[in-house]
Amino acid sequence: MDQEALLPRSVPSEEGVDATGLSGLLERLEEQGIECHSLMVVRHGRVVAEGWWAPYSAERPQLLYSLTKSIVGVAVGMAVDDGLIALDDRVVDILPEHVPDPVSARAAELTVHHLLSMSTGHEDDVLEAAWALEPHDLVRGFLRIAPDAPVGSRHAYNNPTTFVLARMIECVTGRDLPELLSQRLFGPMGVNNVDWERLRSGLTFGFHGAYLTTEAIAAFGLLLLQGGQWHGHQLVSQRWVETATRRQIETVQFEDGSREPDWLEGYGYHFWRSRHGYRGDGAMGQLCLVVPEQDLVVAVTAATTNTQALLTLIWDQLLPSMDKPGSEAEDRALADRLRQLALPVGTGDHRPRDSAGGVVDAATEASALPSGSTVSIEPRPDGWSLRIDADGNTFDIAVGHGHWQDSSPLGRPVVAAGGWYGEVFEADLFVITTPSRVRVVIDSDRVTTSWNIVPLVGPNLLDQLRSPLITRPDRS
């Protein structure tokens, strides 16, 4: 099965969806300034709407951030189905070589259930603290941090839980996590364009770092909606899907009242319960929404710090359009609009005889390049060649004028466009398989490189562009 044919296509009116609701969703996203990169809506098992905001496109896999956790949760379910691991198995028994001496009584009690439900007893995410304690062994660092409360007593979102689960599954199956998922999940589904970020040691993060196309995200949601079945094959048991996606522990309001409504519906086994259905949820708006009562799946990739606003618009605009009469004319209008989706490409001048360059001023920790790096541009007929010299690396990025230009200077794709605005040159460099992009500004001999949203693995642009993706070269 080709990647492009994972799911059958239909039109909204044939699947009981009023296309005006989807058109309204696109309008509200624009009005509220929520930057989406892709959207796919699946009703009754068929895609009824799909669109990508250029320069994002259908064929490119996208970084899922913590939506990766839900995929790892399914891998755990497969191992449970196979009888290789049980929910009450303890970390200290499965991974004894990573157990510190001494280990606290509470840490010694941690089980697969506690990790999956993030009910470890810790008050907060202990990722950075655990890595600081053990930069070369995150499992050991995690076990060195004694839970604040009895295990199982509270929920706190805690990234190391998934890292530990990934290592446990690799231990009991004898296979690397991406290999296992390729053989047992993605391969049988026909998903063949999957990538993974890794640590210096080669280990996958587990809590982050999988890359899937938008259609593959939607197909994953449909697999869950169908109780773990894909084209007549039971890839993960219906019992596991039901267990993983129901509430396993309550999620409570923060003391300052800042927790949003869709984070107050409870947590399953690496799935969030929502006001409608349940979801896999990654930072910056990477979403796989499953709404069983509507036989609905919605896949979204985005670049937003306000995922709740995105969810609210989907609930308010899309759900009321279910089981409403539509029309062919409305279907066509929606399809036309979806084909024209695009992010602004910039309106600066070309100036084919002007070059520029300077030294990076990294006045903030969020600079994409360190201080002392140099950036220069040389004009080309259709844009510029932007040269970066940083951390001992020198490479060129193609920058389009009035259009996006693709290049892969260090192995990973970057898509860029730019122009002159008075005496200042600006270019946007999209790390196109992620939500993030860098704005490069050359003003005289001063250069700034700033992210729209800083990648969660850190601000170094080079880590995002190198292949293979070793995005935490300082951690094992």
C-alpha positions as CSV (number, residue, x, y, z in Angstrom):
1,M,0.0,0.0,0.0
2,D,1.4,3.4,-1.0
3,Q,1.7,6.1,1.6
4,E,-0.6,8.2,-0.5
5,A,-3.4,5.6,-0.3
6,L,-3.5,4.8,3.4
7,L,-7.1,6.0,3.6
8,P,-10.0,6.1,1.1
9,R,-11.4,9.5,0.1
10,S,-14.9,10.9,0.1
11,V,-16.6,14.3,0.3
12,P,-18.2,15.8,3.4
13,S,-21.8,15.6,2.3
14,E,-21.5,11.9,1.5
15,E,-20.4,11.2,5.1
16,G,-22.9,13.3,6.9
17,V,-20.7,16.4,7.3
18,D,-21.8,19.9,6.5
19,A,-18.8,21.5,4.7
20,T,-19.7,24.9,5.9
21,G,-18.6,23.9,9.4
22,L,-15.1,23.0,8.1
23,S,-15.0,26.3,6.2
24,G,-15.9,28.1,9.4
25,L,-13.1,26.3,11.2
26,L,-10.6,27.6,8.6
27,E,-11.9,31.1,8.9
28,R,-11.7,31.1,12.7
29,L,-8.2,29.7,12.7
30,E,-7.2,32.6,10.5
31,E,-9.0,35.2,12.5
32,Q,-7.4,34.0,15.8
33,G,-4.0,33.8,14.3
34,I,-3.6,30.1,15.0
35,E,-0.9,28.8,12.7
36,C,-1.8,25.3,11.3
37,H,0.4,23.4,9.0
38,S,-2.0,20.5,8.1
39,L,-5.5,19.3,8.7
40,M,-7.2,16.0,7.9
41,V,-10.7,15.0,8.9
42,V,-11.9,11.4,8.7
43,R,-15.6,10.4,9.0
44,H,-16.9,6.9,8.8
45,G,-13.3,5.8,7.8
46,R,-13.0,8.1,4.8
47,V,-11.1,11.4,4.4
48,V,-13.6,14.1,3.9
49,A,-11.2,17.1,4.1
50,E,-7.4,17.5,3.9
51,G,-5.2,20.5,3.5
52,W,-1.6,21.7,4.0
53,W,-0.5,25.3,4.5
54,A,2.3,25.8,2.0
55,P,5.3,25.3,2.3
56,Y,4.1,22.3,4.3
57,S,2.9,19.4,2.2
58,A,1.3,15.9,2.3
59,E,4.4,13.8,1.6
60,R,6.6,15.2,4.4
61,P,6.5,13.4,7.8
62,Q,6.1,15.8,10.7
63,L,7.6,15.8,14.2
64,L,4.9,14.6,16.6
65,Y,6.5,15.8,19.8
66,S,4.5,14.1,22.7
67,L,2.0,12.5,20.3
68,T,4.9,10.0,20.1
69,K,4.0,8.9,23.6
70,S,0.6,7.5,22.4
71,I,2.4,5.4,19.8
72,V,4.8,4.0,22.5
73,G,1.7,3.3,24.6
74,V,0.4,1.1,21.8
75,A,3.8,-0.7,21.6
76,V,3.4,-1.4,25.4
77,G,0.0,-2.8,24.6
78,M,1.4,-5.2,22.0
79,A,3.9,-6.5,24.5
80,V,1.1,-7.0,27.1
81,D,-1.0,-8.8,24.5
82,D,2.0,-11.1,23.8
83,G,2.4,-11.9,27.5
84,L,5.9,-10.4,27.6
85,I,5.1,-7.8,30.2
86,A,2.3,-7.0,32.7
87,L,0.9,-3.8,34.1
88,D,2.1,-4.7,37.6
89,D,5.6,-5.5,36.5
90,R,8.1,-3.3,38.3
91,V,10.8,-1.2,36.6
92,V,13.5,-2.5,39.1
93,D,12.7,-6.1,38.1
94,I,12.7,-5.5,34.3
95,L,15.7,-3.2,34.2
96,P,17.9,-4.2,37.2
97,E,21.1,-3.0,35.6
98,H,19.7,0.6,35.8
99,V,18.7,0.5,39.5
100,P,20.7,2.9,41.7
101,D,22.0,1.8,45.1
102,P,20.2,2.7,47.2
103,V,16.8,3.2,45.6
104,S,13.9,4.7,47.5
105,A,11.1,2.4,48.6
106,R,8.6,4.4,46.5
107,A,10.8,4.3,43.3
108,A,11.2,0.6,43.8
109,E,7.4,0.2,43.7
110,L,7.0,1.9,40.2
111,T,5.2,-0.4,37.7
112,V,4.2,-0.3,34.1
113,H,0.8,1.0,35.2
114,H,2.3,3.9,37.1
115,L,4.5,4.8,34.1
116,L,1.7,4.6,31.6
117,S,-0.7,6.6,33.7
118,M,2.0,9.1,34.8
119,S,1.0,8.4,38.4
120,T,4.5,8.0,39.7
121,G,4.0,10.2,42.7
122,H,6.3,13.0,41.5
123,E,4.9,16.5,41.8
124,D,6.4,17.7,38.4
125,D,8.2,16.6,35.3
126,V,11.6,15.4,36.5
127,L,13.3,15.0,33.0
128,E,16.0,17.6,33.3
129,A,16.7,16.8,37.0
130,A,17.1,13.1,36.1
131,W,19.4,13.9,33.2
132,A,21.4,16.2,35.4
133,L,21.9,13.4,37.9
134,E,22.7,10.8,35.2
135,P,23.5,12.3,31.8
136,H,24.4,8.8,30.4
137,D,21.5,6.8,32.0
138,L,18.1,8.5,32.2
139,V,16.5,5.4,33.7
140,R,18.9,5.4,36.6
141,G,18.5,9.2,37.0
142,F,14.7,8.8,37.1
143,L,14.9,6.1,39.7
144,R,17.2,8.3,41.8
145,I,14.5,10.9,42.3
146,A,12.2,9.6,45.0
147,P,8.5,10.3,44.4
148,D,7.1,13.0,46.5
149,A,3.9,11.1,47.3
150,P,2.8,7.4,47.3
151,V,3.0,6.0,43.8
152,G,-0.4,5.8,42.1
153,S,-1.8,8.7,44.2
154,R,-1.6,11.6,41.8
155,H,-1.0,12.4,38.1
156,A,1.8,14.7,37.0
157,Y,2.9,14.9,33.4
158,N,6.4,13.3,33.4
159,N,8.4,12.7,30.3
160,P,10.9,10.2,31.6
161,T,8.1,7.7,32.2
162,T,7.9,7.0,28.4
163,F,11.7,6.8,28.1
164,V,11.7,4.1,30.8
165,L,8.8,2.3,29.1
166,A,10.6,2.3,25.8
167,R,13.6,0.7,27.4
168,M,11.4,-1.9,29.2
169,I,9.7,-2.9,25.9
170,E,13.1,-3.2,24.1
171,C,14.3,-5.4,27.0
172,V,11.3,-7.8,26.9
173,T,11.0,-7.9,23.1
174,G,14.7,-7.9,22.3
175,R,14.1,-5.3,19.6
176,D,14.7,-1.6,19.1
177,L,11.5,0.4,19.5
178,P,11.4,1.8,15.9
179,E,12.1,-1.7,14.6
180,L,9.3,-3.2,16.7
181,L,6.8,-0.6,15.6
182,S,7.8,-1.0,12.0
183,Q,7.2,-4.7,12.1
184,R,4.1,-4.8,14.2
185,L,2.3,-1.5,13.6
186,F,3.5,0.8,10.8
187,G,4.5,-1.9,8.3
188,P,1.1,-3.7,8.4
189,M,-0.7,-0.4,8.1
190,G,1.3,0.6,5.0
191,V,3.1,3.5,6.7
192,N,6.6,3.4,5.3
193,N,7.9,7.0,5.8
194,V,8.7,7.1,9.6
195,D,11.7,8.8,11.2
196,W,12.9,9.1,14.8
197,E,15.0,11.5,16.7
198,R,17.7,9.9,18.8
199,L,20.2,10.6,21.6
200,R,23.9,10.4,21.2
201,S,23.7,6.8,22.3
202,G,21.3,6.0,19.4
203,L,18.4,5.4,21.8
204,T,15.0,6.9,20.8
205,F,13.5,9.4,23.2
206,G,10.1,7.6,23.5
207,F,8.5,10.7,25.0
208,H,9.2,12.6,21.8
209,G,10.8,12.3,18.4
210,A,8.6,10.3,16.0
211,Y,7.8,11.7,12.6
212,L,4.7,10.8,10.6
213,T,2.8,12.3,7.7
214,T,-0.5,13.8,8.5
215,E,-2.3,10.9,6.8
216,A,-0.4,8.4,8.9
217,I,-1.4,10.3,12.0
218,A,-5.1,10.1,10.9
219,A,-4.6,6.4,10.1
220,F,-3.3,5.8,13.6
221,G,-6.4,7.5,15.0
222,L,-8.6,5.3,12.7
223,L,-6.8,2.2,14.0
224,L,-7.8,3.2,17.5
225,L,-11.3,4.0,16.5
226,Q,-11.6,0.5,14.9
227,G,-10.5,-1.1,18.2
228,G,-7.0,-1.9,17.0
229,Q,-8.0,-3.6,13.7
230,W,-6.6,-2.7,10.3
231,H,-8.0,-4.3,7.2
232,G,-9.1,-7.4,9.1
233,H,-5.9,-7.8,11.1
234,Q,-5.8,-7.2,14.8
235,L,-2.6,-5.2,15.3
236,V,-3.3,-4.5,19.0
237,S,-6.1,-5.9,21.0
238,Q,-9.4,-4.1,21.3
239,R,-9.1,-4.7,25.1
240,W,-5.9,-2.7,25.2
241,V,-7.3,0.2,23.1
242,E,-10.3,0.4,25.4
243,T,-8.1,0.3,28.5
244,A,-5.5,2.8,27.2
245,T,-8.0,5.4,26.1
246,R,-10.3,5.4,29.1
247,R,-9.6,7.5,32.2
248,Q,-7.0,5.8,34.4
249,I,-6.4,8.7,36.7
250,E,-7.9,12.1,37.4
251,T,-6.2,15.2,36.3
252,V,-6.7,18.1,38.6
253,Q,-6.6,21.9,38.3
254,F,-3.3,23.7,39.0
255,E,-3.1,25.8,42.1
256,D,-3.1,29.0,40.0
257,G,-6.2,27.8,38.0
258,S,-4.3,27.9,34.7
259,R,-5.0,24.3,33.5
260,E,-7.2,24.4,30.4
261,P,-10.5,22.4,30.1
262,D,-9.3,19.7,27.8
263,W,-6.5,18.8,30.3
264,L,-9.1,18.3,33.1
265,E,-10.8,15.2,31.7
266,G,-8.4,12.6,33.0
267,Y,-5.5,10.7,31.6
268,G,-5.4,7.1,30.2
269,Y,-2.3,5.1,29.3
270,H,-0.4,7.8,27.4
271,F,-3.6,9.2,26.0
272,W,-5.4,12.3,27.2
273,R,-9.2,12.2,27.7
274,S,-10.9,15.2,26.1
275,R,-14.2,17.0,26.4
276,H,-15.0,15.0,23.3
277,G,-13.4,11.6,22.9
278,Y,-9.7,11.3,23.5
279,R,-6.4,12.4,21.9
280,G,-2.7,11.9,21.4
281,D,-1.3,15.4,22.0
282,G,2.1,16.8,21.1
283,A,3.6,20.2,21.9
284,M,2.8,23.2,19.6
285,G,-0.5,21.6,18.3
286,Q,0.4,18.1,17.0
287,L,-2.9,16.3,17.5
288,C,-4.6,13.0,16.8
289,L,-8.3,13.4,18.0
290,V,-10.6,10.4,18.2
291,V,-14.3,11.0,18.8
292,P,-16.0,7.6,18.8
293,E,-19.5,9.0,19.3
294,Q,-19.1,10.8,16.0
295,D,-17.1,8.1,14.2
296,L,-14.6,10.9,13.7
297,V,-10.8,11.3,13.6
298,V,-9.0,14.7,13.2
299,A,-5.3,15.0,12.6
300,V,-3.6,18.4,12.9
301,T,-0.1,19.6,12.8
302,A,0.6,23.2,13.8
303,A,2.9,25.8,15.4
304,T,0.9,27.3,18.3
305,T,1.5,27.8,22.0
306,N,-2.3,27.8,22.5
307,T,-3.5,24.2,21.8
308,Q,-6.6,24.8,23.9
309,A,-7.8,27.5,21.5
310,L,-7.2,25.1,18.6
311,L,-9.2,22.3,20.3
312,T,-12.0,24.7,21.2
313,L,-12.3,25.8,17.6
314,I,-12.5,22.2,16.4
315,W,-15.2,21.4,19.0
316,D,-17.2,24.5,18.3
317,Q,-16.9,24.6,14.5
318,L,-16.6,21.0,13.4
319,L,-18.7,18.9,15.8
320,P,-21.9,20.9,15.1
321,S,-21.5,20.1,11.4
322,M,-21.8,16.4,12.0
323,D,-25.0,14.7,10.7
324,K,-26.1,17.9,9.1
325,P,-27.2,18.1,5.4
326,G,-24.5,19.5,3.1
327,S,-24.3,20.1,-0.6
328,E,-22.0,19.5,-3.5
329,A,-21.5,23.2,-4.0
330,E,-20.3,23.6,-0.4
331,D,-18.1,20.5,-0.8
332,R,-16.5,22.1,-3.8
333,A,-16.0,25.5,-2.1
334,L,-14.3,23.8,0.8
335,A,-12.0,21.7,-1.5
336,D,-11.0,24.9,-3.4
337,R,-10.2,26.6,-0.1
338,L,-8.2,23.7,1.2
339,R,-6.1,23.6,-2.0
340,Q,-5.1,27.3,-1.6
341,L,-3.9,27.2,2.0
342,A,-0.6,28.9,2.4
343,L,1.6,30.7,5.0
344,P,2.8,34.2,4.0
345,V,5.9,34.0,1.7
346,G,7.1,37.6,2.2
347,T,7.0,40.7,-0.1
348,G,10.5,42.0,0.1
349,D,12.6,43.1,-2.9
350,H,15.2,41.0,-4.7
351,R,18.1,43.4,-5.5
352,P,20.0,41.0,-7.7
353,R,23.3,42.9,-7.3
354,D,23.3,43.3,-3.5
355,S,25.0,40.9,-1.0
356,A,25.2,41.2,2.7
357,G,26.5,39.5,5.8
358,G,27.6,39.8,9.4
359,V,28.2,38.2,12.7
360,V,25.4,36.6,14.8
361,D,24.3,38.5,17.9
362,A,23.0,35.8,20.2
363,A,21.8,38.1,22.9
364,T,19.1,35.6,24.0
365,E,19.4,31.9,24.8
366,A,16.8,31.3,22.1
367,S,19.1,32.3,19.3
368,A,19.2,29.5,16.6
369,L,23.0,30.1,16.1
370,P,25.6,30.9,18.7
371,S,27.4,34.2,19.0
372,G,30.3,34.5,16.7
373,S,28.6,32.5,13.9
374,T,28.6,34.3,10.5
375,V,25.8,34.6,8.0
376,S,26.0,36.0,4.5
377,I,23.9,36.1,1.3
378,E,24.8,36.1,-2.3
379,P,22.1,36.9,-4.9
380,R,21.0,34.3,-7.5
381,P,18.5,34.7,-10.3
382,D,15.6,33.3,-8.3
383,G,16.7,34.3,-4.8
384,W,19.8,34.0,-2.7
385,S,22.3,31.5,-1.4
386,L,22.5,32.0,2.4
387,R,25.8,30.8,3.9
388,I,26.1,29.9,7.5
389,D,29.4,29.3,9.3
390,A,28.7,28.0,12.8
391,D,30.3,25.4,15.2
392,G,32.9,24.5,12.6
393,N,30.3,23.9,9.9
394,T,30.0,25.9,6.7
395,F,27.0,25.3,4.5
396,D,24.6,27.0,2.1
397,I,20.8,27.3,2.2
398,A,18.8,28.1,-0.9
399,V,16.4,31.1,-0.3
400,G,13.7,31.8,-2.8
401,H,12.3,35.2,-3.7
402,G,8.5,35.2,-3.8
403,H,8.5,31.4,-3.5
404,W,9.8,28.7,-1.2
405,Q,13.1,27.1,-2.1
406,D,14.1,23.6,-0.9
407,S,17.6,22.5,0.1
408,S,19.2,19.9,2.4
409,P,22.6,21.3,3.3
410,L,23.3,18.9,6.2
411,G,21.0,16.1,5.2
412,R,17.6,17.3,6.5
413,P,15.3,19.5,4.5
414,V,14.9,23.2,5.0
415,V,12.5,25.5,3.0
416,A,13.3,29.2,2.8
417,A,12.1,32.5,1.3
418,G,13.2,36.1,1.9
419,G,13.7,39.6,0.7
420,W,15.0,43.1,1.2
421,Y,13.0,45.5,3.3
422,G,14.8,48.8,3.0
423,E,18.3,48.2,4.1
424,V,17.5,45.1,6.0
425,F,17.4,41.6,4.6
426,E,15.0,39.0,6.2
427,A,14.5,35.3,5.5
428,D,12.4,32.6,7.0
429,L,14.0,29.2,7.2
430,F,11.4,26.5,7.8
431,V,12.7,23.3,9.4
432,I,10.0,21.9,7.3
433,T,9.5,18.5,9.1
434,T,8.9,20.3,12.4
435,P,6.7,23.2,13.7
436,S,9.7,25.5,14.0
437,R,11.3,28.1,11.7
438,V,14.1,30.6,12.1
439,R,13.8,34.3,11.1
440,V,17.2,35.5,9.9
441,V,17.7,39.3,9.9
442,I,20.8,40.9,8.5
443,D,20.9,44.6,9.5
444,S,24.3,46.1,8.4
445,D,26.8,43.7,9.8
446,R,24.6,42.5,12.7
447,V,22.7,39.2,12.3
448,T,20.0,37.8,14.5
449,T,18.5,34.3,14.2
450,S,15.3,33.8,16.2
451,W,12.8,30.9,16.4
452,N,9.1,31.3,16.1
453,I,8.9,28.6,18.7
454,V,12.1,27.1,20.2
455,P,12.4,23.4,19.6
456,L,12.0,21.5,22.8
457,V,15.4,19.7,22.4
458,G,17.1,23.1,22.3
459,P,17.8,26.1,20.1
460,N,20.8,24.9,18.0
461,L,19.7,25.0,14.4
462,L,22.4,22.6,13.3
463,D,20.9,19.8,15.5
464,Q,17.7,20.1,13.5
465,L,19.4,20.0,10.1
466,R,21.8,17.1,10.5
467,S,21.1,13.6,9.4
468,P,20.8,11.2,11.1
469,L,18.7,13.1,13.7
470,I,20.9,13.1,16.9
471,T,19.1,16.0,18.4
472,R,20.5,15.7,21.9
473,P,24.2,15.0,21.3
474,D,24.9,15.9,24.9
475,R,22.8,13.2,26.4
476,S,22.8,9.4,26.2
